[in-house]
Structures are given as C-alpha cells and as structure tokens.
C-alpha cells in the first residue's frame, strides 16, 4: 500500500481574481497552503495593480473564494 493511499492526496489551493469581481485574469493554481497563496497574491497585487497592501475586506473575499482542487 502506498503512503498516498494511507493519508490521501493533499489538495492544492486555487484562486482567481475574477472570483472576487476584479477585472483581472490572474490565477493561482497549486498553492500548498493559505500563507503561500497570500504571499503570491501580495506580490501580484503590488506588481500588477500598484497596491502597497491588500485591504482587509479584499483579504476576507479572497479567503472565502479559495478552492481546494
């Protein structure tokens, strides 16, 4: 029996900016955890949208729209 069969395959996180109403096609596919996902999104928000920080309301929207695949 393989270890993956014992513990199951850990699902990765997926997020799309368009899911929270942004006019943006950026997607994160395969983040290992929420911290990794948020770091990727902070970099994206800064470089693509000139944001110096992500507002708490946007963070809340992101967290409620993350999918596990």
N, C-alpha and C positions, 0 to 999 in steps of 0.2 A: 504494500500500500504506500502510495506516495504521500509526502508531507502535505502537499496541497489538498489531497483528499481528506486528510485529518482535520485541517484547520480551515479549509475553504480558501478560495482566491480572494484576496483583499481588493475591494473595488476602489477605483480611482475616482477623483473628483473632476467634474466638468462644469464649466461656467461660460456663458455667452453674454456679452454686454447688452445685446439686443433684448435679452430676457427681462432687463430692468428698464426698458424704454430708451436706451441710448441708441443714437443713430451711428452705430459702430459695429463692424463685423468681427471684432476681436473675440477669440475663444481661447479658453484654457482647457486643454484635454490631458488628463493623466496626472494631475497633481496628487501627491501622496497623502497630503493632509491639508487642513484648513489654513495653517500657518504658511505653508508653501504657496497655496493658492493666493492668499492675500499679498504675499511678497511679490508675486508675479504681477498681480493687478496694480499694486502701488507703482511698480516700475512702468507698466503700461500707461497708467493714468498720468504720470509725470511726463513721459516722452511723447505720447500721442496726443494728450489733451492739455498739457501745460499745468496740470494740477499739482500743487505743492503738498496737498493732503486730501484724503478722501473723507467727505462729511459722514458723520455717524449714521445719518438716515440712509446714505448710499451703502455703507457697510452692512447695515441691517437688511437692506434689499438684496445685496449680494448673498449674504448668508442664507436668506430664505429661498434663494433661487439656485443654489448649488445642487447639482445632480450627482449621484453615485452611479458609475457605469462599470 
